[in-house]
Amino acid sequence: MAAPARTVAVPAISPKLLAAALLSVGVLLLLAYLVGFDQGAVSRSGMYLHELMHDGRHLLGVPCH
Ligand SMILES: [Zn+2]
């Protein structure tokens, strides 16, 4: 015989919290896409973003080569 079902109280998620969580996931996915794009994982022909970030590093004075 199966054990009787138990009820578990789940806290309610406010719409603001849900929106903030979805926005965070979206931003992280966009960041992962941009890093992949920059590393050539998404587009092997487009080096525009890579050169843009490279120039940005030079503008900030970060030594790279
Ligand atoms: Zn450089």
N, CA, C, O and the ligand as a Tripos MOL2 file, in Angstrom:
@<TRIPOS>MOLECULE
protein
  261   259    66     0     0
PROTEIN
NO_CHARGES

@<TRIPOS>ATOM
      1 N           0.8380   -1.1890    0.0000 N.3       1 MET1
      2 CA          0.0000    0.0000    0.0000 C.3       1 MET1
      3 C           0.8800    1.2480    0.0000 C.2       1 MET1
      4 O           1.8580    1.3260    0.7440 O.2       1 MET1
      5 N           0.5290    2.2140   -0.8320 N.am      2 ALA2
      6 CA          1.3260    3.4300   -0.9760 C.3       2 ALA2
      7 C           1.1400    4.3330    0.2290 C.2       2 ALA2
      8 O           0.0860    4.3540    0.8630 O.2       2 ALA2
      9 N           2.2030    5.0810    0.5260 N.am      3 ALA3
     10 CA          2.1380    6.0370    1.6240 C.3       3 ALA3
     11 C           1.1930    7.1700    1.2480 C.2       3 ALA3
     12 O           1.0820    7.5250    0.0740 O.2       3 ALA3
     13 N           0.5210    7.7310    2.2240 N.am      4 PRO4
     14 CA         -0.3820    8.8530    1.9130 C.3       4 PRO4
     15 C           0.3860   10.0630    1.3610 C.2       4 PRO4
     16 O           1.5070   10.3490    1.7810 O.2       4 PRO4
     17 N          -0.2350   10.7530    0.4250 N.am      5 ALA5
     18 CA          0.4130   11.9080   -0.2040 C.3       5 ALA5
     19 C           0.6030   13.0270    0.8040 C.2       5 ALA5
     20 O          -0.2430   13.2570    1.6680 O.2       5 ALA5
     21 N           1.7120   13.7060    0.6800 N.am      6 ARG6
     22 CA          1.9890   14.8350    1.5720 C.3       6 ARG6
     23 C           1.8740   16.1290    0.7710 C.2       6 ARG6
     24 O           2.2040   16.1870   -0.4130 O.2       6 ARG6
     25 N           1.4090   17.1340    1.4390 N.am      7 THR7
     26 CA          1.3520   18.4480    0.7900 C.3       7 THR7
     27 C           2.5610   19.2570    1.2290 C.2       7 THR7
     28 O           2.9230   19.2670    2.4050 O.2       7 THR7
     29 N           3.1730   19.9270    0.2800 N.am      8 VAL8
     30 CA          4.3490   20.7540    0.5510 C.3       8 VAL8
     31 C           3.9930   22.1900    0.2180 C.2       8 VAL8
     32 O           3.4820   22.4840   -0.8630 O.2       8 VAL8
     33 N           4.2680   23.0720    1.1510 N.am      9 ALA9
     34 CA          3.9850   24.4890    0.9180 C.3       9 ALA9
     35 C           5.0760   25.0910    0.0460 C.2       9 ALA9
     36 O           6.2510   25.0740    0.4130 O.2       9 ALA9
     37 N           4.6920   25.6180   -1.0970 N.am     10 VAL10
     38 CA          5.6450   26.2760   -2.0080 C.3      10 VAL10
     39 C           5.4260   27.7750   -1.9050 C.2      10 VAL10
     40 O           4.3100   28.2600   -2.0910 O.2      10 VAL10
     41 N           6.5000   28.5160   -1.6070 N.am     11 PRO11
     42 CA          6.3320   29.9690   -1.4980 C.3      11 PRO11
     43 C           5.9540   30.5870   -2.8370 C.2      11 PRO11
     44 O           6.4480   30.1620   -3.8820 O.2      11 PRO11
     45 N           5.0990   31.5640   -2.8080 N.am     12 ALA12
     46 CA          4.6780   32.2280   -4.0340 C.3      12 ALA12
     47 C           5.8060   33.0880   -4.5810 C.2      12 ALA12
     48 O           6.5460   33.7270   -3.8330 O.2      12 ALA12
     49 N           5.9180   33.0890   -5.9020 N.am     13 ILE13
     50 CA          6.9300   33.9050   -6.5570 C.3      13 ILE13
     51 C           6.2420   35.1530   -7.0990 C.2      13 ILE13
     52 O           5.2860   35.0700   -7.8700 O.2      13 ILE13
     53 N           6.7450   36.3060   -6.6820 N.am     14 SER14
     54 CA          6.1260   37.5450   -7.1360 C.3      14 SER14
     55 C           6.4730   37.8030   -8.5960 C.2      14 SER14
     56 O           7.5330   37.3830   -9.0600 O.2      14 SER14
     57 N           5.6040   38.4820   -9.3210 N.am     15 PRO15
     58 CA          5.8980   38.8010  -10.7310 C.3      15 PRO15
     59 C           7.1860   39.5880  -10.8980 C.2      15 PRO15
     60 O           7.8980   39.4110  -11.8860 O.2      15 PRO15
     61 N           7.4920   40.4640   -9.9310 N.am     16 LYS16
     62 CA          8.7360   41.2390  -10.0180 C.3      16 LYS16
     63 C           9.9540   40.3240   -9.9330 C.2      16 LYS16
     64 O          10.9180   40.4820  -10.6820 O.2      16 LYS16
     65 N           9.8950   39.3570   -9.0010 N.am     17 LEU17
     66 CA         11.0120   38.4270   -8.8460 C.3      17 LEU17
     67 C          11.1600   37.5680  -10.0900 C.2      17 LEU17
     68 O          12.2730   37.3120  -10.5480 O.2      17 LEU17
     69 N          10.0370   37.1260  -10.6320 N.am     18 LEU18
     70 CA         10.0700   36.3080  -11.8490 C.3      18 LEU18
     71 C          10.6520   37.1030  -13.0140 C.2      18 LEU18
     72 O          11.4600   36.5820  -13.7830 O.2      18 LEU18
     73 N          10.2440   38.3600  -13.1430 N.am     19 ALA19
     74 CA         10.7670   39.2030  -14.2250 C.3      19 ALA19
     75 C          12.2620   39.4210  -14.0590 C.2      19 ALA19
     76 O          13.0130   39.3700  -15.0330 O.2      19 ALA19
     77 N          12.7000   39.6660  -12.8160 N.am     20 ALA20
     78 CA         14.1290   39.8780  -12.5740 C.3      20 ALA20
     79 C          14.9210   38.6160  -12.9010 C.2      20 ALA20
     80 O          16.0100   38.6980  -13.4690 O.2      20 ALA20
     81 N          14.3850   37.4540  -12.5480 N.am     21 ALA21
     82 CA         15.0790   36.1980  -12.8270 C.3      21 ALA21
     83 C          15.1790   35.9550  -14.3280 C.2      21 ALA21
     84 O          16.2350   35.5650  -14.8250 O.2      21 ALA21
     85 N          14.0780   36.1860  -15.0540 N.am     22 LEU22
     86 CA         14.0870   35.9910  -16.5030 C.3      22 LEU22
     87 C          15.0390   36.9670  -17.1730 C.2      22 LEU22
     88 O          15.7400   36.6070  -18.1190 O.2      22 LEU22
     89 N          15.0670   38.2050  -16.6830 N.am     23 LEU23
     90 CA         15.9770   39.2110  -17.2440 C.3      23 LEU23
     91 C          17.4310   38.7990  -17.0080 C.2      23 LEU23
     92 O          18.2770   38.9450  -17.8910 O.2      23 LEU23
     93 N          17.7110   38.2840  -15.8120 N.am     24 SER24
     94 CA         19.0730   37.8420  -15.5040 C.3      24 SER24
     95 C          19.4910   36.7100  -16.4290 C.2      24 SER24
     96 O          20.6060   36.7090  -16.9510 O.2      24 SER24
     97 N          18.5950   35.7440  -16.6340 N.am     25 VAL25
     98 CA         18.9070   34.6250  -17.5290 C.3      25 VAL25
     99 C          19.1340   35.1360  -18.9490 C.2      25 VAL25
    100 O          20.0480   34.6850  -19.6400 O.2      25 VAL25
    101 N          18.3010   36.0790  -19.3780 N.am     26 GLY26
    102 CA         18.4520   36.6400  -20.7200 C.3      26 GLY26
    103 C          19.7790   37.3410  -20.8960 C.2      26 GLY26
    104 O          20.4420   37.1800  -21.9210 O.2      26 GLY26
    105 N          20.1750   38.1330  -19.8860 N.am     27 VAL27
    106 CA         21.4420   38.8550  -19.9610 C.3      27 VAL27
    107 C          22.6080   37.8660  -19.9970 C.2      27 VAL27
    108 O          23.5630   38.0530  -20.7520 O.2      27 VAL27
    109 N          22.5270   36.8140  -19.1790 N.am     28 LEU28
    110 CA         23.6090   35.8240  -19.1570 C.3      28 LEU28
    111 C          23.7000   35.0800  -20.4900 C.2      28 LEU28
    112 O          24.7990   34.8090  -20.9730 O.2      28 LEU28
    113 N          22.5600   34.7500  -21.0820 N.am     29 LEU29
    114 CA         22.5640   34.0770  -22.3840 C.3      29 LEU29
    115 C          23.1490   35.0010  -23.4520 C.2      29 LEU29
    116 O          23.9100   34.5580  -24.3130 O.2      29 LEU29
    117 N          22.7950   36.2760  -23.3930 N.am     30 LEU30
    118 CA         23.3380   37.2290  -24.3610 C.3      30 LEU30
    119 C          24.8480   37.3480  -24.1900 C.2      30 LEU30
    120 O          25.5900   37.4030  -25.1710 O.2      30 LEU30
    121 N          25.2960   37.3870  -22.9350 N.am     31 LEU31
    122 CA         26.7360   37.4630  -22.6660 C.3      31 LEU31
    123 C          27.4420   36.2160  -23.1840 C.2      31 LEU31
    124 O          28.5060   36.3140  -23.7960 O.2      31 LEU31
    125 N          26.8620   35.0520  -22.9440 N.am     32 ALA32
    126 CA         27.4660   33.8060  -23.4440 C.3      32 ALA32
    127 C          27.5120   33.8050  -24.9670 C.2      32 ALA32
    128 O          28.4850   33.3470  -25.5650 O.2      32 ALA32
    129 N          26.4450   34.3240  -25.5950 N.am     33 TYR33
    130 CA         26.4220   34.4030  -27.0500 C.3      33 TYR33
    131 C          27.5180   35.3330  -27.5570 C.2      33 TYR33
    132 O          28.2180   35.0090  -28.5160 O.2      33 TYR33
    133 N          27.6690   36.5060  -26.9040 N.am     34 LEU34
    134 CA         28.6740   37.4710  -27.3390 C.3      34 LEU34
    135 C          30.0840   36.9140  -27.1690 C.2      34 LEU34
    136 O          30.9340   37.0960  -28.0410 O.2      34 LEU34
    137 N          30.3350   36.2330  -26.0450 N.am     35 VAL35
    138 CA         31.6590   35.6490  -25.8300 C.3      35 VAL35
    139 C          31.9110   34.5550  -26.8720 C.2      35 VAL35
    140 O          33.0090   34.4640  -27.4210 O.2      35 VAL35
    141 N          30.8960   33.7250  -27.1440 N.am     36 GLY36
    142 CA         31.0460   32.6930  -28.1690 C.3      36 GLY36
    143 C          31.2720   33.2920  -29.5360 C.2      36 GLY36
    144 O          32.0700   32.7840  -30.3240 O.2      36 GLY36
    145 N          30.5680   34.3710  -29.8180 N.am     37 PHE37
    146 CA         30.7390   35.0720  -31.0970 C.3      37 PHE37
    147 C          32.1650   35.6150  -31.1910 C.2      37 PHE37
    148 O          32.8210   35.4980  -32.2260 O.2      37 PHE37
    149 N          32.6350   36.2120  -30.0850 N.am     38 ASP38
    150 CA         33.9690   36.8050  -30.0620 C.3      38 ASP38
    151 C          35.0380   35.7360  -30.2440 C.2      38 ASP38
    152 O          36.0700   35.9830  -30.8680 O.2      38 ASP38
    153 N          34.7880   34.5420  -29.6950 N.am     39 GLN39
    154 CA         35.7800   33.4720  -29.7830 C.3      39 GLN39
    155 C          35.6570   32.6810  -31.0800 C.2      39 GLN39
    156 O          36.4290   31.7500  -31.3120 O.2      39 GLN39
    157 N          34.7050   33.0380  -31.9180 N.am     40 GLY40
    158 CA         34.5650   32.3560  -33.1950 C.3      40 GLY40
    159 C          33.7120   31.1070  -33.1430 C.2      40 GLY40
    160 O          33.6620   30.3570  -34.1170 O.2      40 GLY40
    161 N          33.0240   30.8620  -32.0060 N.am     41 ALA41
    162 CA         32.2140   29.6560  -31.8810 C.3      41 ALA41
    163 C          30.9070   29.7910  -32.6580 C.2      41 ALA41
    164 O          30.3520   28.7900  -33.1110 O.2      41 ALA41
    165 N          30.4180   30.9990  -32.8140 N.am     42 VAL42
    166 CA         29.1430   31.2020  -33.4990 C.3      42 VAL42
    167 C          29.3710   31.5040  -34.9710 C.2      42 VAL42
    168 O          28.7600   30.8800  -35.8380 O.2      42 VAL42
    169 N          30.2420   32.4530  -35.2540 N.am     43 SER43
    170 CA         30.5090   32.8390  -36.6290 C.3      43 SER43
    171 C          32.0110   32.8680  -36.8570 C.2      43 SER43
    172 O          32.7270   33.6520  -36.2350 O.2      43 SER43
    173 N          32.4790   32.0160  -37.7440 N.am     44 ARG44
    174 CA         33.9140   31.9670  -37.9840 C.3      44 ARG44
    175 C          34.3510   33.0480  -38.9660 C.2      44 ARG44
    176 O          35.5350   33.3710  -39.0590 O.2      44 ARG44
    177 N          33.4030   33.5940  -39.6830 N.am     45 SER45
    178 CA         33.7780   34.5850  -40.6870 C.3      45 SER45
    179 C          33.7950   35.9950  -40.1120 C.2      45 SER45
    180 O          34.5120   36.8650  -40.6070 O.2      45 SER45
    181 N          32.9990   36.2210  -39.0570 N.am     46 GLY46
    182 CA         32.8970   37.5710  -38.5330 C.3      46 GLY46
    183 C          33.8970   37.8330  -37.4380 C.2      46 GLY46
    184 O          33.7770   37.2700  -36.3490 O.2      46 GLY46
    185 N          34.8820   38.6720  -37.6940 N.am     47 MET47
    186 CA         35.8610   39.0370  -36.6750 C.3      47 MET47
    187 C          35.6250   40.4580  -36.1840 C.2      47 MET47
    188 O          36.4540   41.0230  -35.4700 O.2      47 MET47
    189 N          34.4930   41.0290  -36.5710 N.am     48 TYR48
    190 CA         34.2280   42.4150  -36.2400 C.3      48 TYR48
    191 C          34.1810   42.6290  -34.7300 C.2      48 TYR48
    192 O          34.8160   43.5440  -34.2070 O.2      48 TYR48
    193 N          33.4210   41.7720  -34.0280 N.am     49 LEU49
    194 CA         33.2870   41.9280  -32.5780 C.3      49 LEU49
    195 C          34.6220   41.6940  -31.8860 C.2      49 LEU49
    196 O          34.9660   42.3730  -30.9190 O.2      49 LEU49
    197 N          35.3720   40.7140  -32.4030 N.am     50 HIS50
    198 CA         36.6770   40.4270  -31.8190 C.3      50 HIS50
    199 C          37.5950   41.6440  -31.9390 C.2      50 HIS50
    200 O          38.2670   42.0230  -30.9790 O.2      50 HIS50
    201 N          37.6160   42.2490  -33.1220 N.am     51 GLU51
    202 CA         38.4610   43.4220  -33.3250 C.3      51 GLU51
    203 C          37.9780   44.5900  -32.4780 C.2      51 GLU51
    204 O          38.7790   45.3670  -31.9580 O.2      51 GLU51
    205 N          36.6580   44.7070  -32.3440 N.am     52 LEU52
    206 CA         36.1050   45.7850  -31.5230 C.3      52 LEU52
    207 C          36.5490   45.6440  -30.0690 C.2      52 LEU52
    208 O          36.9620   46.6230  -29.4480 O.2      52 LEU52
    209 N          36.4650   44.4280  -29.5250 N.am     53 MET53
    210 CA         36.8810   44.2040  -28.1390 C.3      53 MET53
    211 C          38.3870   44.3620  -27.9970 C.2      53 MET53
    212 O          38.8750   44.8420  -26.9740 O.2      53 MET53
    213 N          39.1180   43.9580  -29.0210 N.am     54 HIS54
    214 CA         40.5650   44.1070  -29.0090 C.3      54 HIS54
    215 C          40.9280   45.5910  -28.9340 C.2      54 HIS54
    216 O          41.7870   45.9920  -28.1490 O.2      54 HIS54
    217 N          40.2690   46.3890  -29.7500 N.am     55 ASP55
    218 CA         40.5110   47.8230  -29.7260 C.3      55 ASP55
    219 C          40.1080   48.4050  -28.3790 C.2      55 ASP55
    220 O          40.7670   49.3120  -27.8720 O.2      55 ASP55
    221 N          39.0350   47.8930  -27.8020 N.am     56 GLY56
    222 CA         38.5950   48.3570  -26.4930 C.3      56 GLY56
    223 C          39.6330   48.0800  -25.4210 C.2      56 GLY56
    224 O          39.8740   48.9080  -24.5430 O.2      56 GLY56
    225 N          40.2450   46.9040  -25.5010 N.am     57 ARG57
    226 CA         41.3090   46.5800  -24.5380 C.3      57 ARG57
    227 C          42.4740   47.5450  -24.6970 C.2      57 ARG57
    228 O          43.0470   47.9950  -23.7050 O.2      57 ARG57
    229 N          42.8290   47.8650  -25.9330 N.am     58 HIS58
    230 CA         43.9260   48.7990  -26.1590 C.3      58 HIS58
    231 C          43.5760   50.1770  -25.6160 C.2      58 HIS58
    232 O          44.4240   50.8590  -25.0390 O.2      58 HIS58
    233 N          42.3220   50.5850  -25.8020 N.am     59 LEU59
    234 CA         41.9050   51.8910  -25.2890 C.3      59 LEU59
    235 C          42.0120   51.9430  -23.7740 C.2      59 LEU59
    236 O          42.3080   52.9960  -23.2100 O.2      59 LEU59
    237 N          41.7690   50.7960  -23.0950 N.am     60 LEU60
    238 CA         41.8420   50.7490  -21.6360 C.3      60 LEU60
    239 C          43.2710   50.5670  -21.1550 C.2      60 LEU60
    240 O          43.5270   50.5770  -19.9510 O.2      60 LEU60
    241 N          44.2050   50.3990  -22.0880 N.am     61 GLY61
    242 CA         45.5980   50.2620  -21.6950 C.3      61 GLY61
    243 C          45.9790   48.8720  -21.2440 C.2      61 GLY61
    244 O          47.0000   48.6990  -20.5770 O.2      61 GLY61
    245 N          45.1620   47.8490  -21.6010 N.am     62 VAL62
    246 CA         45.4770   46.4760  -21.2110 C.3      62 VAL62
    247 C          46.4760   45.9040  -22.2270 C.2      62 VAL62
    248 O          46.1740   45.8510  -23.4190 O.2      62 VAL62
    249 N          47.6530   45.4800  -21.7730 N.am     63 PRO63
    250 CA         48.6140   44.9170  -22.7130 C.3      63 PRO63
    251 C          48.1470   43.5360  -23.2020 C.2      63 PRO63
    252 O          47.7140   42.7110  -22.3980 O.2      63 PRO63
    253 N          48.2320   43.2900  -24.4880 N.am     64 CYS64
    254 CA         47.7920   41.9920  -24.9950 C.3      64 CYS64
    255 C          48.7580   41.4130  -26.0080 C.2      64 CYS64
    256 O          48.7640   40.1980  -26.2080 O.2      64 CYS64
    257 N          49.5760   42.2300  -26.6560 N.am     65 HIS65
    258 CA         50.5540   41.6560  -27.5850 C.3      65 HIS65
    259 C          51.6970   42.6370  -27.8310 C.2      65 HIS65
    260 O          52.6190   42.3330  -28.5870 O.2      65 HIS65
    261 ZN         46.2300   44.0620  -29.1240 Zn       66 ZN66
@<TRIPOS>BOND
     1     1     2 1
     2     2     3 1
     3     3     4 2
     4     3     5 am
     5     5     6 1
     6     6     7 1
     7     7     8 2
     8     7     9 am
     9     9    10 1
    10    10    11 1
    11    11    12 2
    12    11    13 am
    13    13    14 1
    14    14    15 1
    15    15    16 2
    16    15    17 am
    17    17    18 1
    18    18    19 1
    19    19    20 2
    20    19    21 am
    21    21    22 1
    22    22    23 1
    23    23    24 2
    24    23    25 am
    25    25    26 1
    26    26    27 1
    27    27    28 2
    28    27    29 am
    29    29    30 1
    30    30    31 1
    31    31    32 2
    32    31    33 am
    33    33    34 1
    34    34    35 1
    35    35    36 2
    36    35    37 am
    37    37    38 1
    38    38    39 1
    39    39    40 2
    40    39    41 am
    41    41    42 1
    42    42    43 1
    43    43    44 2
    44    43    45 am
    45    45    46 1
    46    46    47 1
    47    47    48 2
    48    47    49 am
    49    49    50 1
    50    50    51 1
    51    51    52 2
    52    51    53 am
    53    53    54 1
    54    54    55 1
    55    55    56 2
    56    55    57 am
    57    57    58 1
    58    58    59 1
    59    59    60 2
    60    59    61 am
    61    61    62 1
    62    62    63 1
    63    63    64 2
    64    63    65 am
    65    65    66 1
    66    66    67 1
    67    67    68 2
    68    67    69 am
    69    69    70 1
    70    70    71 1
    71    71    72 2
    72    71    73 am
    73    73    74 1
    74    74    75 1
    75    75    76 2
    76    75    77 am
    77    77    78 1
    78    78    79 1
    79    79    80 2
    80    79    81 am
    81    81    82 1
    82    82    83 1
    83    83    84 2
    84    83    85 am
    85    85    86 1
    86    86    87 1
    87    87    88 2
    88    87    89 am
    89    89    90 1
    90    90    91 1
    91    91    92 2
    92    91    93 am
    93    93    94 1
    94    94    95 1
    95    95    96 2
    96    95    97 am
    97    97    98 1
    98    98    99 1
    99    99   100 2
   100    99   101 am
   101   101   102 1
   102   102   103 1
   103   103   104 2
   104   103   105 am
   105   105   106 1
   106   106   107 1
   107   107   108 2
   108   107   109 am
   109   109   110 1
   110   110   111 1
   111   111   112 2
   112   111   113 am
   113   113   114 1
   114   114   115 1
   115   115   116 2
   116   115   117 am
   117   117   118 1
   118   118   119 1
   119   119   120 2
   120   119   121 am
   121   121   122 1
   122   122   123 1
   123   123   124 2
   124   123   125 am
   125   125   126 1
   126   126   127 1
   127   127   128 2
   128   127   129 am
   129   129   130 1
   130   130   131 1
   131   131   132 2
   132   131   133 am
   133   133   134 1
   134   134   135 1
   135   135   136 2
   136   135   137 am
   137   137   138 1
   138   138   139 1
   139   139   140 2
   140   139   141 am
   141   141   142 1
   142   142   143 1
   143   143   144 2
   144   143   145 am
   145   145   146 1
   146   146   147 1
   147   147   148 2
   148   147   149 am
   149   149   150 1
   150   150   151 1
   151   151   152 2
   152   151   153 am
   153   153   154 1
   154   154   155 1
   155   155   156 2
   156   155   157 am
   157   157   158 1
   158   158   159 1
   159   159   160 2
   160   159   161 am
   161   161   162 1
   162   162   163 1
   163   163   164 2
   164   163   165 am
   165   165   166 1
   166   166   167 1
   167   167   168 2
   168   167   169 am
   169   169   170 1
   170   170   171 1
   171   171   172 2
   172   171   173 am
   173   173   174 1
   174   174   175 1
   175   175   176 2
   176   175   177 am
   177   177   178 1
   178   178   179 1
   179   179   180 2
   180   179   181 am
   181   181   182 1
   182   182   183 1
   183   183   184 2
   184   183   185 am
   185   185   186 1
   186   186   187 1
   187   187   188 2
   188   187   189 am
   189   189   190 1
   190   190   191 1
   191   191   192 2
   192   191   193 am
   193   193   194 1
   194   194   195 1
   195   195   196 2
   196   195   197 am
   197   197   198 1
   198   198   199 1
   199   199   200 2
   200   199   201 am
   201   201   202 1
   202   202   203 1
   203   203   204 2
   204   203   205 am
   205   205   206 1
   206   206   207 1
   207   207   208 2
   208   207   209 am
   209   209   210 1
   210   210   211 1
   211   211   212 2
   212   211   213 am
   213   213   214 1
   214   214   215 1
   215   215   216 2
   216   215   217 am
   217   217   218 1
   218   218   219 1
   219   219   220 2
   220   219   221 am
   221   221   222 1
   222   222   223 1
   223   223   224 2
   224   223   225 am
   225   225   226 1
   226   226   227 1
   227   227   228 2
   228   227   229 am
   229   229   230 1
   230   230   231 1
   231   231   232 2
   232   231   233 am
   233   233   234 1
   234   234   235 1
   235   235   236 2
   236   235   237 am
   237   237   238 1
   238   238   239 1
   239   239   240 2
   240   239   241 am
   241   241   242 1
   242   242   243 1
   243   243   244 2
   244   243   245 am
   245   245   246 1
   246   246   247 1
   247   247   248 2
   248   247   249 am
   249   249   250 1
   250   250   251 1
   251   251   252 2
   252   251   253 am
   253   253   254 1
   254   254   255 1
   255   255   256 2
   256   255   257 am
   257   257   258 1
   258   258   259 1
   259   259   260 2
@<TRIPOS>SUBSTRUCTURE
     1 MET1         2 RESIDUE 1 A MET
     2 ALA2         6 RESIDUE 1 A ALA
     3 ALA3        10 RESIDUE 1 A ALA
     4 PRO4        14 RESIDUE 1 A PRO
     5 ALA5        18 RESIDUE 1 A ALA
     6 ARG6        22 RESIDUE 1 A ARG
     7 THR7        26 RESIDUE 1 A THR
     8 VAL8        30 RESIDUE 1 A VAL
     9 ALA9        34 RESIDUE 1 A ALA
    10 VAL10       38 RESIDUE 1 A VAL
    11 PRO11       42 RESIDUE 1 A PRO
    12 ALA12       46 RESIDUE 1 A ALA
    13 ILE13       50 RESIDUE 1 A ILE
    14 SER14       54 RESIDUE 1 A SER
    15 PRO15       58 RESIDUE 1 A PRO
    16 LYS16       62 RESIDUE 1 A LYS
    17 LEU17       66 RESIDUE 1 A LEU
    18 LEU18       70 RESIDUE 1 A LEU
    19 ALA19       74 RESIDUE 1 A ALA
    20 ALA20       78 RESIDUE 1 A ALA
    21 ALA21       82 RESIDUE 1 A ALA
    22 LEU22       86 RESIDUE 1 A LEU
    23 LEU23       90 RESIDUE 1 A LEU
    24 SER24       94 RESIDUE 1 A SER
    25 VAL25       98 RESIDUE 1 A VAL
    26 GLY26      102 RESIDUE 1 A GLY
    27 VAL27      106 RESIDUE 1 A VAL
    28 LEU28      110 RESIDUE 1 A LEU
    29 LEU29      114 RESIDUE 1 A LEU
    30 LEU30      118 RESIDUE 1 A LEU
    31 LEU31      122 RESIDUE 1 A LEU
    32 ALA32      126 RESIDUE 1 A ALA
    33 TYR33      130 RESIDUE 1 A TYR
    34 LEU34      134 RESIDUE 1 A LEU
    35 VAL35      138 RESIDUE 1 A VAL
    36 GLY36      142 RESIDUE 1 A GLY
    37 PHE37      146 RESIDUE 1 A PHE
    38 ASP38      150 RESIDUE 1 A ASP
    39 GLN39      154 RESIDUE 1 A GLN
    40 GLY40      158 RESIDUE 1 A GLY
    41 ALA41      162 RESIDUE 1 A ALA
    42 VAL42      166 RESIDUE 1 A VAL
    43 SER43      170 RESIDUE 1 A SER
    44 ARG44      174 RESIDUE 1 A ARG
    45 SER45      178 RESIDUE 1 A SER
    46 GLY46      182 RESIDUE 1 A GLY
    47 MET47      186 RESIDUE 1 A MET
    48 TYR48      190 RESIDUE 1 A TYR
    49 LEU49      194 RESIDUE 1 A LEU
    50 HIS50      198 RESIDUE 1 A HIS
    51 GLU51      202 RESIDUE 1 A GLU
    52 LEU52      206 RESIDUE 1 A LEU
    53 MET53      210 RESIDUE 1 A MET
    54 HIS54      214 RESIDUE 1 A HIS
    55 ASP55      218 RESIDUE 1 A ASP
    56 GLY56      222 RESIDUE 1 A GLY
    57 ARG57      226 RESIDUE 1 A ARG
    58 HIS58      230 RESIDUE 1 A HIS
    59 LEU59      234 RESIDUE 1 A LEU
    60 LEU60      238 RESIDUE 1 A LEU
    61 GLY61      242 RESIDUE 1 A GLY
    62 VAL62      246 RESIDUE 1 A VAL
    63 PRO63      250 RESIDUE 1 A PRO
    64 CYS64      254 RESIDUE 1 A CYS
    65 HIS65      258 RESIDUE 1 A HIS
    66 ZN66       261 GROUP 0 **** ****
